Structures are given as C-alpha cells and as structure tokens.
Amino acid sequence: MKGKILWLAPGFYIQNMDYVMTTWRKYFEEYTEWSITTNKEDVFDIVFFGSDSELDEELLNDDSIFKLLYFHGYPWFRLIPVKENAWWIEHYRKVLNLVRKCDMVLTNSIMTFYQLCDFGIPSQVCYLGVDNRLIDSVPEQEKEEQICACARLVPHKSCNVLIKAVSKLNRKIKVVIIGGGKEKERLVDLAKKLSVELEIKILNHYDKIKEFKKSLCVVAPSIYESFGLVPVEALCAGVPVIVVDMPISREVLKGDAVYFSNENDLVKILEDMIANPMPNKVHFVKSFYTLDNACKRLNIVFKAVIEKQKEK
C-alpha cells in the first residue's frame, strides 16, 4: 500500500467537473494501490484539492499536511473589473491566495499553467482524461441529419454562431444542443427567426455520448476553455469535431479536430463535411486522454510526493 489520499477534488463551479474528477478518483483507486478517502476525519498522507469550492482553509493552514491542488483555470473575462464581475473577482482573489498555501499545484493545460505564472505561482501540467469505458459502452448509432453541441448556455459558449451557420447551409440540418442556462430563450428565438430546427435538452453522460454518435459532427463554438472536455469526449466516441481555432484547442486536440475562425468559415466547413463525411481514424486524443492514462500521470505525481516526504 502506497498510502492514503484525502481526495477533495471535484470543481464545484466547472461544468461536468464533479463528474470527471469523481470518475477519475474511482479509476485511480482501482488502477493504483493508493487508498482514497473523502472523509476529512480520516488519517491520510496527502490531501488532493480541486480549485473552487473544495479549498478548505483549515486543511490549507495545517503545515503538517502535504497539500496538492488541481487547478482548473479561470475565464479571463471574469477578472475584468465591471459591476457584474465583482463576485468573481473576489472569488478568484480568494482562490489564488489559498492556492499559494499548497505545496504543489497541478494544472489541466499549458494555458492554465501560464495563467498561474502571471500570479507568480509555480505549477506543473497533469492532463486529465475522459471516461473511455463509458464512451466505449455506448453502441454505435444510426446517423441522423443533425449537428450536436454540448455547453452551458452562456454568451461565451457562442451557440448562436452555430445556429447562424446552420441557417446558411444548402440543406436543412437539425441542431441539438445539450445543456442549460440563461441563453436558452434567446437561442430558441434566434432559431425560430432563422428557420433552424433546434432541440435543447439536458442529458446524463451516457445519453450525451449516444447523442454524439447519432450526429454528423460535434461543434464546439466556445471562445474560451481552460481544457475543453466535450471535443475530447466526441473524438473518443469516433465523431468528427469542429472547434474554434484558439491555442487551448490546438494544445489539447492537436490535428484531430477541424478548426474554424468565424461564422462564414464554419459554414464552409460544415458544407464540405456534409458533402464528404469525415472518415473515422485513430485519434491521438483517443489514446492520450483516457482515464487509464490520466491515472498513470497522476500516480507518477503522488509517488514523487511520497519520495519527497521521505527525504525530509
């Protein structure tokens, strides 16, 4: 037995992160010899925090505990000092102050690594993974005339761009958006105005993958991500992915996705994809971002921590 980890790593404010981090924890306990607890009253060797709500000040102020934190990043626009962002500015100020009390910080991408560099906080990248077992358990689906997106319905996810692009296609294609949020009514009104068939729904993770596999492609029009789980899940499901061309997408997806820069660009890509369906291929994403490989990466970190503790 290597030791015991107090795992407090779900990121409360990050979409789907509780699911991802909880699944990662279960995989990790199965994959390695570590014993894991979520009970703060237990005896443990390392505490593994997530950013956001799981930053327990009492534990962070205990110098006898090795504190490891997984930082998920922060949207830059929430730090712009305008009235509606006041809560977020105070929230991230508190989070970053607490992060500084950790002995080691992991980030989910190089982009997030550089975010922390801006605040003088050292970290190292440890890429997470998606639930490949669940994805593989979903049978192949008969393709339907639909394009899928999965996102919180908020402005920076830019689902309106997808609806506008589909309205300009030479044939009628249904848009399915998996998610909820304050932009729902506005998106429904836009689709009606542009005569685009739109379905918005909230699904569990199994049914989400099923919907991906029914779709001609998955489009991720978001203008900000700190990692971007949806394109990774879709590629692992064998579905073509079209994403905004930004550094984080290039970092995570490499050459496995198709990139667009604006609405007209997206229209051309969609028309070409519909006329010439993209063949399935063995993706870098599918091999690198499995939870099995994510567990290997995290296990190396924990082993290094224990060795470091022995040297003291």
C-alpha positions, 0 to 999 in steps of 0.5 A, a space after each residue: 500500500 502506497 498510502 492514503 489520499 484525502 481526495 477533495 477534488 471535484 470543481 464545484 463551479 466547472 461544468 461536468 467537473 464533479 463528474 470527471 474528477 469523481 470518475 477519475 478518483 474511482 479509476 485511480 483507486 482501482 488502477 493504483 494501490 493508493 487508498 482514497 478517502 473523502 472523509 476529512 476525519 480520516 488519517 491520510 498522507 496527502 490531501 488532493 484539492 480541486 480549485 473552487 469550492 473544495 479549498 478548505 482553509 483549515 486543511 490549507 493552514 495545517 503545515 503538517 499536511 502535504 497539500 496538492 491542488 488541481 487547478 482548473 483555470 479561470 475565464 479571463 473575462 471574469 477578472 475584468 473589473 465591471 459591476 457584474 464581475 465583482 463576485 468573481 473577482 473576489 472569488 478568484 482573489 480568494 482562490 489564488 491566495 489559498 492556492 499559494 498555501 499548497 505545496 504543489 499545484 497541478 494544472 489541466 493545460 499549458 494555458 492554465 499553467 501560464 495563467 498561474 505564472 502571471 500570479 507568480 505561482 509555480 505549477 506543473 501540467 497533469 492532463 486529465 482524461 475522459 471516461 473511455 469505458 463509458 464512451 466505449 459502452 455506448 453502441 454505435 448509432 444510426 446517423 441522423 441529419 443533425 449537428 450536436 453541441 454540448 455547453 452551458 448556455 452562456 454568451 461565451 459558449 457562442 451557440 448562436 454562431 452555430 445556429 447562424 451557420 446552420 441557417 446558411 447551409 444548402 440543406 436543412 440540418 437539425 441542431 441539438 444542443 445539450 445543456 442549460 442556462 440563461 441563453 436558452 430563450 434567446 437561442 430558441 428565438 434566434 432559431 425560430 427567426 432563422 428557420 433552424 430546427 433546434 432541440 435543447 435538452 439536458 442529458 446524463 453522460 451516457 445519453 450525451 455520448 449516444 447523442 454524439 454518435 447519432 450526429 454528423 459532427 460535434 461543434 464546439 463554438 466556445 471562445 474560451 476553455 481552460 481544457 475543453 472536455 466535450 471535443 475530447 469526449 466526441 473524438 473518443 466516441 469516433 465523431 468528427 469535431 469542429 472547434 474554434 481555432 484558439 491555442 487551448 484547442 490546438 494544445 489539447 486536440 492537436 490535428 484531430 479536430 477541424 478548426 474554424 475562425 468565424 461564422 462564414 468559415 464554419 459554414 464552409 466547413 460544415 458544407 464540405 463535411 456534409 458533402 464528404 463525411 469525415 472518415 473515422 481514424 485513430 485519434 491521438 486524443 483517443 489514446 492520450 486522454 483516457 482515464 487509464 492514462 490520466 491515472 498513470 500521470 497522476 500516480 507518477 505525481 503522488 509517488 514523487 510526493 511520497 519520495 519527497 516526504 521521505 527525504 525530509 
